[in-house]
Amino acid sequence: MKIYQLNNDFRYQILMTKNVSDLDILKRLGCPLTNGWEKLEEYVPASRKDRPSSDFPGFLPNAPVFGPKAKEIFQDVLEQYGEFLELDVEGRDNCFLYNTLNTLTALDEINSDVIRFTDGRIMDIKKYVFVEELVRDEIIFKIPEDPGSIFVSDEFVSIYKNNVLSGLVFKEVWSNEQ
C-alpha cells in the first residue's frame, strides 16, 4: 500500500479565478460548501493557452479540478469523501472543483520527520509516516497537520493511469512495503 501527495502537472493549462473575491470561499475548503454554492468563474490565462488542456486543469494544490471525463470516472469512487462543485470555465466544458471533506488524524508524528515552530506546532513535514489502520481503506484524504495537501491511495493512482488521464502528478510520500 502506498500513499501519494496529489499535485498539478504544470505542463498543462491552469485555471485562474476571474473575481479575486471568489477565492475567499476557498478558505472554507474542507467544510461542506454544496448548499449555497455559486459557480466560480474561471479562465485559462493567456500565458498558458499554448499548453495542452488536461482532464485535471491546474488550480490550487488543495482543490483539484476535474474535467467532465475525470469526474465521470471518479464520481462513484469519491462521492463519499467529498463534493464536486461546478465551475464555469470560459471556453471549456464545465469543470468541477473537488472539495475533500475526508480529514484524518492519521499522521504518526513520532515517526515522521517534522519541523516545528517554537510553540510546538508543525511548520513542515519532511517525511510522512501514517498510521496504517487509519489510511488502509481511504482513497483520498487530508490531514490537519498539512491542510494544503491532498493525499491519495494507490487505488486512486491506478484508476487515473488505467483511464489514461492527464493533468496530475503523484509524489509517493509513504509506503507500508519494505
C-alpha positions as CSV (number, residue, x, y, z in Angstrom):
1,M,0.0,0.0,0.0
2,K,1.3,3.4,-0.9
3,I,0.1,7.0,-0.2
4,Y,0.8,9.8,-2.7
5,Q,0.6,13.6,-2.4
6,L,-1.6,14.9,-5.2
7,N,-0.1,17.7,-7.3
8,N,-0.9,19.6,-10.5
9,D,1.1,18.8,-13.6
10,F,2.1,22.3,-14.8
11,R,2.9,21.1,-18.3
12,Y,-0.8,21.6,-18.9
13,Q,-3.2,24.5,-18.7
14,I,-4.1,26.1,-15.4
15,L,-7.2,28.0,-14.3
16,M,-7.4,31.4,-12.7
17,T,-10.4,33.0,-11.0
18,K,-12.0,35.9,-12.7
19,N,-13.1,37.5,-9.4
20,V,-10.4,37.6,-6.8
21,S,-13.1,37.9,-4.1
22,D,-14.2,34.4,-5.1
23,L,-11.1,33.0,-3.5
24,D,-12.5,33.8,0.0
25,I,-14.9,30.9,-0.3
26,L,-12.0,28.6,-0.9
27,K,-10.7,29.4,2.6
28,R,-13.6,27.1,3.8
29,L,-12.4,24.1,1.8
30,G,-12.7,21.0,3.9
31,C,-16.2,22.1,5.1
32,P,-19.3,21.3,3.1
33,L,-20.0,24.0,0.5
34,T,-22.7,22.4,-1.7
35,N,-25.6,24.4,-0.1
36,G,-25.4,27.9,-1.4
37,W,-22.6,27.1,-3.9
38,E,-22.4,29.6,-6.8
39,K,-20.2,28.6,-9.7
40,L,-16.9,30.3,-9.7
41,E,-15.9,31.9,-13.0
42,E,-12.6,30.6,-14.2
43,Y,-10.4,31.1,-17.3
44,V,-7.1,29.9,-18.7
45,P,-4.7,32.8,-18.6
46,A,-3.2,33.9,-22.0
47,S,0.3,32.9,-20.9
48,R,-0.9,29.3,-20.5
49,K,-3.3,28.9,-23.5
50,D,-0.5,27.4,-25.7
51,R,-0.2,24.5,-23.3
52,P,-2.4,21.4,-23.8
53,S,-5.6,21.0,-21.9
54,S,-6.0,18.1,-19.5
55,D,-8.5,16.1,-17.5
56,F,-7.4,17.9,-14.4
57,P,-6.7,21.6,-15.1
58,G,-4.4,23.0,-12.5
59,F,-5.8,25.3,-9.9
60,L,-4.9,25.1,-6.2
61,P,-3.0,22.2,-4.5
62,N,-5.8,21.6,-2.0
63,A,-8.6,21.9,-4.6
64,P,-8.2,19.6,-7.6
65,V,-10.3,20.4,-10.6
66,F,-11.9,17.6,-12.5
67,G,-12.8,17.9,-16.1
68,P,-16.0,16.2,-17.3
69,K,-14.3,12.9,-18.2
70,A,-12.4,12.7,-14.9
71,K,-15.5,13.5,-12.9
72,E,-17.4,10.7,-14.6
73,I,-14.7,8.2,-13.9
74,F,-14.1,9.2,-10.3
75,Q,-17.6,10.3,-9.1
76,D,-18.8,7.0,-7.7
77,V,-15.4,6.3,-6.0
78,L,-15.0,9.8,-4.5
79,E,-18.6,10.9,-3.6
80,Q,-18.3,9.6,0.0
81,Y,-15.1,11.5,0.6
82,G,-16.1,15.0,-0.6
83,E,-18.2,17.0,-3.0
84,F,-17.9,18.1,-6.6
85,L,-18.6,21.8,-7.0
86,E,-19.3,23.1,-10.5
87,L,-17.1,25.8,-12.0
88,D,-17.9,28.0,-15.0
89,V,-14.7,27.8,-17.1
90,E,-14.5,30.1,-20.1
91,G,-14.1,28.2,-23.4
92,R,-14.3,24.7,-21.8
93,D,-16.9,22.2,-20.9
94,N,-17.7,22.8,-17.2
95,C,-15.2,21.5,-14.7
96,F,-15.7,20.6,-11.1
97,L,-13.7,21.6,-8.1
98,Y,-13.4,18.7,-5.7
99,N,-13.7,19.7,-2.0
100,T,-12.1,16.9,0.0
101,L,-14.1,16.5,3.3
102,N,-12.3,13.4,4.5
103,T,-9.8,14.7,7.1
104,L,-7.9,12.1,9.1
105,T,-5.8,12.3,12.2
106,A,-3.5,9.7,10.6
107,L,0.0,11.3,10.8
108,D,2.3,9.4,13.1
109,E,4.1,12.5,14.4
110,I,6.6,10.5,16.4
111,N,8.0,8.6,13.4
112,S,7.5,11.3,10.8
113,D,10.2,13.9,10.3
114,V,8.7,17.2,11.2
115,I,10.0,20.7,11.7
116,R,8.2,22.6,14.4
117,F,7.7,26.2,15.3
118,T,8.9,27.2,18.8
119,D,5.4,26.8,20.2
120,G,5.3,23.1,19.0
121,R,3.0,23.5,16.0
122,I,4.2,21.7,12.8
123,M,5.8,24.0,10.3
124,D,6.8,21.4,7.7
125,I,6.8,17.7,7.2
126,K,9.9,16.3,5.6
127,K,9.0,12.6,5.9
128,Y,5.4,11.4,6.3
129,V,4.6,8.3,8.3
130,F,0.9,7.3,8.5
131,V,-1.0,5.1,10.9
132,E,-1.7,2.2,8.6
133,E,-5.0,1.2,10.2
134,L,-6.3,4.8,9.6
135,V,-5.4,5.1,5.9
136,R,-5.8,1.5,4.8
137,D,-9.2,1.9,3.2
138,E,-9.0,5.5,2.2
139,I,-8.8,6.7,-1.4
140,I,-8.4,10.4,-0.8
141,F,-7.9,12.4,2.4
142,K,-6.3,15.4,4.1
143,I,-4.5,15.7,7.4
144,P,-4.9,18.6,9.8
145,E,-1.1,19.0,10.1
146,D,-0.8,19.7,6.4
147,P,-4.1,21.3,5.2
148,G,-2.6,22.5,1.9
149,S,-2.0,18.9,0.7
150,I,-4.3,16.1,-0.5
151,F,-3.2,12.5,-0.2
152,V,-4.4,9.6,-2.4
153,S,-4.0,5.9,-2.4
154,D,-2.5,3.6,-5.0
155,E,-6.1,2.8,-5.9
156,F,-6.7,6.4,-7.0
157,V,-3.4,6.4,-9.0
158,S,-4.4,3.1,-10.7
159,I,-7.8,4.5,-11.7
160,Y,-6.0,7.6,-13.1
161,K,-3.4,5.6,-15.0
162,N,-5.8,2.9,-16.3
163,N,-8.1,5.5,-17.8
164,V,-5.1,7.4,-19.4
165,L,-6.0,10.7,-17.7
166,S,-3.8,13.8,-17.7
167,G,-3.1,16.8,-15.5
168,L,-1.9,15.3,-12.2
169,V,1.4,14.1,-10.8
170,F,1.8,11.9,-7.8
171,K,4.6,12.1,-5.3
172,E,4.9,8.9,-3.2
173,V,5.2,10.0,0.4
174,W,4.6,6.8,2.3
175,S,4.5,3.0,1.8
176,N,4.0,0.1,4.1
177,E,6.0,-2.1,1.8
178,Q,9.6,-2.8,2.8
